[in-house]
Amino acid sequence: MLRASAQVTTIPLDPRAITDRSVDPLLPAGEALLDFVDAVLTGDEASQEVTREAVAGELGPSGLVDAAGVIANFEMMNRIADATGMPVGKGTLKRTAEWRELIGIDRFNHLGS
């Protein structure tokens, strides 16, 4: 979804920043958003408070709400897919090959080939 969104909106994005924090994500408030995602997914409440404030400071309260909603939606979709054992379709594997290689996600070996 992130790949498709970046293509449709033509907002610059370097997907390598997802797994390599030394890479600039190129997004407005990209660093703050990545920090917020990490804090939410690790469950670090102190970091969550700090990163919520950073996102709200850079994107405003509605931007923070949007970011939290996106994180929640992605987490929900991943949990459902994992819980049901839903395989990744061949078309999706083909469409996402470049991004999966850029961010190194295939190393987790959950996608198959």
KASUL-V559403 format. One record per pair of residues at least 12 apart in sequence whose ideal C-beta (glycine too) atoms are under 10 Angstrom apart, sorted by the first residue. I is the first residue (numbers start at 1). J is the second residue. Records with the same first field share a line. If there is no record, write none. Layout:
I = J, J
This chain:
1 = 70, 73, 74, 77
2 = 15, 18, 70, 74, 99, 103
3 = 15, 95, 96, 98, 99, 100, 102, 103
4 = 95, 96
5 = 70
6 = 26, 27, 99
11 = 26, 27, 28
12 = 24, 25, 26, 27, 28, 30
13 = 25, 26, 27, 30, 99
14 = 26, 27, 30, 102, 103
15 = 98, 99, 100, 101, 102, 103, 105
16 = 99, 101, 102, 103, 104
17 = 30, 31, 33, 34, 102, 103
18 = 34, 37, 99, 102, 103, 104, 105
19 = 102, 103, 104, 105, 107
20 = 102, 103, 104
21 = 34, 35, 38
23 = 102, 103
28 = 58, 59, 63
29 = 54, 55, 56, 57, 58, 59, 60, 63, 64, 67
30 = 58
31 = 54, 58
32 = 50, 51, 52, 53, 54, 55, 56, 57, 58, 59, 63, 64, 67
33 = 51, 54, 55, 58, 59, 63, 64, 67, 70, 71
34 = 51
35 = 47, 48, 50, 51, 52, 54, 55
36 = 48, 50, 51, 52, 53, 54, 55, 56, 64, 67, 68, 71
37 = 51, 55, 67, 70, 71, 74, 75
38 = 51
39 = 51, 52, 54, 55, 71
40 = 52, 67, 68, 71, 72, 75
41 = 71, 74, 75
48 = 68
51 = 64, 67
52 = 64, 67, 68
55 = 67, 68
81 = 110
82 = 110
87 = 110, 111, 112
88 = 100, 110, 111, 112, 113
90 = 112, 113
92 = 111
93 = 106, 111, 112, 113
96 = 111
97 = 111, 113
